[in-house]
Amino acid sequence: MKKHSSLMVVVSVLLAAMILITACAPAAPAAPAAAAKPIRIAVIMPSATTDMAFSQSMYSALIAVQKEMGGESAMEIKYSENMFKVPDAAAAIRDYATQGFDIVIAHGSQYGASVEEVAKDFPKTTFAWGTNVDTFGMANVYAYTAAAEEGGFVNGVLAAKLSQSKLIGVTGPVEVGDAKTYIDGFTQGVASVDPSLKVSKTWTGSFSDVALMTEAAKTHIAAGADVLTGSSQSVVGSIGAAKDNGKVLWFGTQADQAPLAPALVVASQVYDWTAMIKEIIASRAAGTLGGKSYTLQLKNDGLKIIYNAGYSLPADVKAAADKAIEDIKSGAVKVQP
């Protein structure tokens, strides 16, 4: 009996020690939560991300949204630039969709047919393209454009008030899309100030040929134009011609072009795609993959007029431009694209 009692005591002590050790042991660490996957966005562009025009406007917007969302861990960006050839762009669009990118942006009006074809094969991928408002009736396609005629009108008001020779030169690429609507609006803005002022237009037939744009600008300057404007990534040639002359003023569109000629660029219409990109991301997260179109306007801050601080703009001229902006926003002035 004594041996049995002693054994019971030993067992009781051991059990008590085990309970005490268990109670004092640190709790097992919780399993780490799975990190949220970044949203993956790919963009195909007709020119370089540094073109100071159309492609840069989209790339800069994507980088701004990425930064706002928390960096690369929240949003992955891949891009293909200088996709002048539509077949190459179409291949890139399909390749990004095949790789599982959540959103594929085809940033060029020439890419519409490619988007329509590829989007059918990837119903869970969101596609966006512009400048156009046609979603092809597809639930996974967004379309976007810019009311470029609005900023064109404002630039036209400024140009008409600053021109001394009463001759303004326009260097355009192809007479389509926002290149055409910008120049249409610009012409209307000039006429609203002085209908007798001549606006001479040259369409080079190319969005990418800088040499042609340079020669077009030189021709206008030789004819006496003291103000120039134009659209597309190739206007760096026109701006270069104005800079070589040293006296000819420039009005930009799509991106802030003041850095190219700080003493001669008066103002630029800037495309700001950030709000649209954020809305597309949010809509996709909520289950809406497409089916809507967007238009950048002055009244929704998708279009902005940026005055060049390096150019001394007379107060009365700026006041006229500011009034034009407010009149367009309110609907008092309706610019026809």
C-alpha positions, 0 to 999 in steps of 0.5 A, a space after each residue: 500500500 505504501 509503494 502504491 501511495 508513493 507512486 500516486 504522489 509521483 504521478 500527481 507531481 509529474 502531472 502538475 509539472 506538465 500542466 504548469 509547463 503547458 500554461 507557461 509555454 508561449 502560444 503558437 504563432 498564428 498563420 500569416 495572412 495571405 498577402 493580397 495579390 497586386 492588380 496587374 495592368 499592361 499598356 500598349 502604346 504607339 510611341 515612347 513613354 517619354 514622348 511628351 504627348 499621347 503615350 506619356 499622358 497614359 504612362 504618367 497617369 498609371 505611375 501616379 495611380 500606382 504610387 497612390 495605391 502603395 507602389 509595386 506591391 499593390 499594382 504591377 505595371 508592364 508596358 510595350 512602347 513604340 507599337 506603331 505597327 498594329 499587328 505587333 500591337 495586336 500580338 502584345 495585347 493577346 500576349 498580356 491577356 494570356 499572361 493573366 494580366 487583369 487589365 490590358 490597356 490598348 492606348 491608341 485608336 488604331 488598336 480598336 479592331 485588335 481589342 475587339 478580336 482579343 477580348 472575345 477570347 478572354 472574357 475574364 480580362 478587362 480591356 480598355 482602349 482609346 481614343 474612342 467611345 465604342 465598347 463593341 457591346 462587350 461586357 469586358 471592354 472599356 473605351 475612352 476619349 478626350 474632348 480635345 476640342 475644349 482645350 483646343 478652343 482655349 489655346 486658340 483664344 490665347 493664340 489669336 490674342 498673341 499673334 502679331 503676324 495674324 498667321 498661325 500654323 498647324 502641324 497635324 498628323 492624320 485628320 482623325 480622332 483627338 488630333 482632328 478634334 483638337 485642331 477643330 477646337 483650336 480653329 474655333 477659338 481663334 475665330 471667336 477672337 478674330 475671324 480674319 486671322 488665318 489658320 494654315 493647316 498641314 496634315 503630314 499623314 503620319 503620327 510618328 514621322 518627326 522629320 515631316 512634322 519639322 518640315 511642315 513647321 518650317 514651311 509655316 514659319 517661312 510663310 510668316 506664322 508667328 504661332 504654331 500648334 499641333 498634335 501627336 508624338 511627332 510634334 517634337 519636330 515642330 517644337 524644335 523648328 520653333 525653338 530654332 527660330 527663337 520667336 515663334 510661340 507654341 501651344 501644346 496638347 496631350 501633355 505639358 510640353 513646356 520643358 521642350 521650349 521653356 521660353 516659347 511654349 505658352 500653354 498646354 492642354 494636358 490629358 489626365 487619365 488618373 480618375 478614369 484608371 482608378 474607376 476602372 480598377 474599382 469597377 473591376 474589383 466590384 465585378 464590372 469588367 467593362 461596358 462603359 466609355 469615358 470622356 475627359 473634359 474640362 469640367 471633370 478635370 480630365 483635361 487641364 490647361 497648364 500655363 507655362 510659368 517660364 512664359 510671361 503671359 499678359 494678364 488680360 490674355 490669361 483672363 480671356 483664356 480663363 473665361 473661355 475655360 469657365 464658359 466651356 465648363 458651364 456650357 455657355 460656350 459649346 465647342 463643336 468637335 
